[in-house]
Amino acid sequence: MTAPLIDLRSDTVTRPTPAMREAMLRAEVGDDVFGEDPMVNALEERMAALFGHEAAVFCPSGTMTNQIAIHVHTRPGDEVICEEGAHVYRYEGGGMMATSGCSVKHVAADRGRYTAEAVAAAVNDRNAAYLANSRLVVVENTTNRGGGAIWDLAEVGRIRAVCDAQDLRLHLDGARLFNAMAVDGTTPAQWGGLFHSISICLSKGLGAPAGSVLIGPSPLIHQARRVRKRLGGGMRQAGFLAAAGLYALEHHVARLPEDHRRARRIGTALSGHAHVEEVMPVVTNIVIYSLRTGHSAIDHVAALASAGVRCMAIGPRQVRMVTHLDVDDAAVDRVLERLRSMAD
Ligand SMILES: Cc1ncc(COP(=O)(O)O)c(C=O)c1O
């Protein structure tokens, strides 16, 4: 019998557990576009309360929650300040340019994290009519291209102070915020207090099949519902998915440190590997490493795939592995074995 495939390409690949499927099956549903789906309403109320905001809206994806947030915070011609590797800029189909007509200013960052000083320096002079209107700052926590690095809450507080002084809005792409909170012990209320809007993905580390939630003040979420509809994100009996999200919040948050521990095991093995030049410090569930000159990421990924381990080339010599709900200790043992045999 061939061993099952180990898929480390992303934490989005998880399948619902039998218990999550059971919760989905039992979901009482209604038409969410009419505001009548009890599960969606319960999820939105729960998330808003958790983050200390007034309201929330359930959407099909993290891309949609991010892009809706950008759309409601800005007007065409405004400028968004973010980091060059930010998901909102790099991996959302050019959405902030195409859907919201915004330009982008990148700030220098360390593994996706930048400083309040960098934000202050990036704000355009409001009196210069020839410059774009700086309007929104986006923070990503954990940072995807930064190898799952986490932000310092105090630095984000300083960024918020710059935003308040400069009349900027602050959005959190918290696709993996629960992973960050599992490491530093910060709370949803602390993050909620610092941002004008927050996007949380249920379909990444938390293991739901789909769905993200945008959280914020009532007027902003009211506008967000209209934009969601306009973009085709009104999902009718979405309660089946919301039930999976509620189940994930209840049962899959406390286990996140297991994913982090397994990612660290992989990171440690890679650090001593003959083909590996450098491994980014492993803090959460993402492991990013670069290969030595003469080794291509595509060949490395293909060699692992032929042994049943899937991962992702994210640069000519850069590779990403992500641990998640469907990767247990035995799977990590097999990954390490395969890596060892490749170094021979
Ligand atoms: C940091 C970050 N933000 C947003 C998203 C978008 O989520 P989705 O795939 O649900 O559109 C992702 C997806 O991987 C992500 O890593």
The ligand as an SDF file (V2000), in Angstrom:
LIG
                    3D

 16 16  0  0  0  0  0  0  0  0999 V2000
   -1.9440   36.3680    4.7890 C   0  0  0  0  0  0  0  0  0  0  0  0
   -3.0990   35.9590    3.9220 C   0  0  0  0  0  0  0  0  0  0  0  0
   -4.1100   36.8110    3.7560 N   0  0  0  0  0  0  0  0  0  0  0  0
   -5.1810   36.4890    2.9950 C   0  0  0  0  0  0  0  0  0  0  0  0
   -5.2650   35.2780    2.3570 C   0  0  0  0  0  0  0  0  0  0  0  0
   -6.4290   35.0180    1.4450 C   0  0  0  0  0  0  0  0  0  0  0  0
   -7.2460   33.9960    1.8280 O   0  0  0  0  0  0  0  0  0  0  0  0
   -8.1520   33.2070    0.7680 P   0  0  0  0  0  0  0  0  0  0  0  0
   -7.2880   32.1480    0.1940 O   0  0  0  0  0  0  0  0  0  0  0  0
   -9.2630   32.6620    1.6320 O   0  0  0  0  0  0  0  0  0  0  0  0
   -8.6530   34.1660   -0.2420 O   0  0  0  0  0  0  0  0  0  0  0  0
   -4.2280   34.3530    2.4980 C   0  0  0  0  0  0  0  0  0  0  0  0
   -4.2920   33.0510    1.8140 C   0  0  0  0  0  0  0  0  0  0  0  0
   -3.4090   32.2250    1.8610 O   0  0  0  0  0  0  0  0  0  0  0  0
   -3.1050   34.7000    3.2990 C   0  0  0  0  0  0  0  0  0  0  0  0
   -2.0630   33.8750    3.4640 O   0  0  0  0  0  0  0  0  0  0  0  0
  1  2  1  0
  2  3  1  0
  2 15  2  0
  3  4  2  0
  4  5  1  0
  5  6  1  0
  5 12  2  0
  6  7  1  0
  7  8  1  0
  8  9  2  0
  8 10  1  0
  8 11  1  0
 12 13  1  0
 12 15  1  0
 13 14  2  0
 15 16  1  0
M  END
$$$$
